Amino acid sequence: MRRWRQVLGSRFVVVPAALAAIVLAWNIYVTLNAHGIVAGEVVNAAGRPVAGATVTLYRLNFITEVQAGQTRTDARGRFRFTDNHSHLIELQAVEGKRTSPRVTVRLWFRAQDRALGKPLRIAGSGAPA
């Protein structure tokens, strides 16, 4: 019995078992968070939500950037894409002739669900005069 404890407690068993547990946990996380959802908010220069802005999602790779989808913001300035299958994307919001800077979003894995931490900010569209 003592011999088995030594074998099971050795680094030759513990390290591979720990690595297998990490790989299993990562694969479960990916499975639960790979729906291709990208969500965020668009605000004006004053920080107020922008309703009806057009948000464009671009897929990036080594040499090209392809427009992969567009959506409009709701009354609270929120948007949502449900079909992203890329590791690297850019988002840009447009309201009339005003645009936000493009925001690059790097994902850990394909189709990772992501809620943007910072809103897309449309410059020069502050409070009405």
C-alpha positions as MATLAB code, in Angstrom:
seq = 'MRRWRQVLGSRFVVVPAALAAIVLAWNIYVTLNAHGIVAGEVVNAAGRPVAGATVTLYRLNFITEVQAGQTRTDARGRFRFTDNHSHLIELQAVEGKRTSPRVTVRLWFRAQDRALGKPLRIAGSGAPA';
ca = [
       0.000    0.000    0.000;
       2.824    2.384    0.844;
       4.427    1.721   -2.548;
       1.239    2.764   -4.381;
       1.099    6.043   -2.456;
       4.669    6.793   -3.479;
       3.888    6.017   -7.121;
       0.664    8.049   -7.195;
       2.328   10.955   -5.376;
       5.338   11.100   -7.663;
       5.833   13.946  -10.125;
       5.528   11.438  -12.976;
       1.864   10.925  -12.070;
       0.908   14.270  -10.485;
       2.176   16.525  -13.311;
       0.456   14.654  -16.192;
      -2.738   14.394  -14.115;
      -2.665   18.149  -13.429;
      -2.080   18.895  -17.118;
      -4.958   16.611  -18.102;
      -7.229   18.395  -15.609;
      -6.231   21.806  -17.025;
      -6.875   20.668  -20.603;
     -10.249   19.213  -19.608;
     -11.254   22.421  -17.789;
     -10.195   24.572  -20.784;
     -12.186   22.426  -23.217;
     -15.278   22.648  -21.022;
     -14.868   26.445  -20.849;
     -14.535   26.684  -24.639;
     -17.589   24.500  -25.175;
     -19.702   26.679  -22.879;
     -18.470   29.997  -24.353;
     -18.169   29.441  -28.116;
     -21.420   30.750  -29.589;
     -19.964   33.613  -31.655;
     -21.740   36.338  -29.667;
     -20.136   39.789  -29.633;
     -22.046   42.471  -27.744;
     -21.425   46.040  -26.712;
     -22.724   49.569  -26.543;
     -22.352   52.740  -28.616;
     -22.220   56.119  -26.895;
     -21.748   59.708  -28.025;
     -19.008   62.099  -26.873;
     -21.074   62.963  -23.782;
     -21.355   59.274  -22.854;
     -25.053   58.951  -23.733;
     -26.309   55.868  -25.621;
     -26.737   56.272  -29.379;
     -29.892   54.615  -30.716;
     -30.021   53.525  -34.348;
     -26.275   53.629  -35.029;
     -24.928   51.096  -37.505;
     -22.215   48.822  -36.118;
     -20.036   46.906  -38.564;
     -18.020   43.802  -37.722;
     -14.875   43.141  -39.784;
     -13.017   39.821  -39.767;
      -9.267   40.198  -39.971;
      -6.630   37.754  -41.108;
      -3.019   38.091  -42.234;
      -3.631   40.232  -45.306;
      -7.325   41.018  -45.633;
     -10.187   42.514  -43.724;
     -13.678   41.423  -44.676;
     -16.937   43.008  -43.609;
     -18.675   40.124  -41.869;
     -21.850   41.738  -40.592;
     -23.804   44.818  -39.649;
     -26.382   45.532  -37.024;
     -28.137   48.540  -35.513;
     -28.135   49.647  -31.917;
     -31.327   49.510  -29.878;
     -32.882   52.384  -27.900;
     -30.243   51.938  -25.168;
     -27.358   51.985  -27.647;
     -26.665   48.259  -27.334;
     -25.724   45.961  -30.198;
     -25.181   42.236  -30.615;
     -23.676   39.977  -33.274;
     -24.461   36.273  -33.087;
     -22.438   34.771  -35.921;
     -18.769   35.635  -35.368;
     -16.460   32.714  -36.143;
     -13.128   34.500  -36.067;
     -10.202   34.998  -33.670;
      -9.581   38.616  -34.621;
     -12.234   41.227  -35.394;
     -12.684   44.978  -35.620;
     -15.827   46.907  -34.755;
     -16.865   50.372  -35.906;
     -20.016   52.405  -35.275;
     -21.490   54.982  -37.657;
     -24.223   57.533  -36.952;
     -24.960   59.761  -39.931;
     -21.561   61.123  -41.002;
     -19.931   60.538  -37.625;
     -17.946   57.405  -36.870;
     -16.200   55.780  -33.977;
     -12.605   54.663  -34.247;
     -12.251   51.010  -35.205;
     -11.762   48.832  -32.175;
      -9.709   45.651  -32.561;
     -10.923   42.705  -30.499;
      -8.623   39.702  -30.077;
     -10.283   36.506  -28.950;
      -8.705   33.478  -27.275;
     -10.518   31.013  -29.547;
     -12.831   30.932  -32.570;
     -16.413   31.999  -31.895;
     -15.626   33.116  -28.339;
     -18.476   35.019  -26.717;
     -17.369   38.518  -25.815;
     -19.004   41.536  -24.220;
     -16.961   44.675  -24.800;
     -15.691   46.308  -21.636;
     -15.690   49.813  -23.129;
     -18.383   51.232  -25.403;
     -17.714   52.335  -28.963;
     -17.549   56.143  -28.757;
     -18.782   58.236  -31.675;
     -16.749   61.430  -31.629;
     -18.372   64.807  -32.149;
     -21.915   63.644  -31.457;
     -22.294   65.194  -28.027;
     -25.348   66.731  -26.446;
     -27.511   68.856  -28.740;
     -26.834   72.574  -28.706;
];
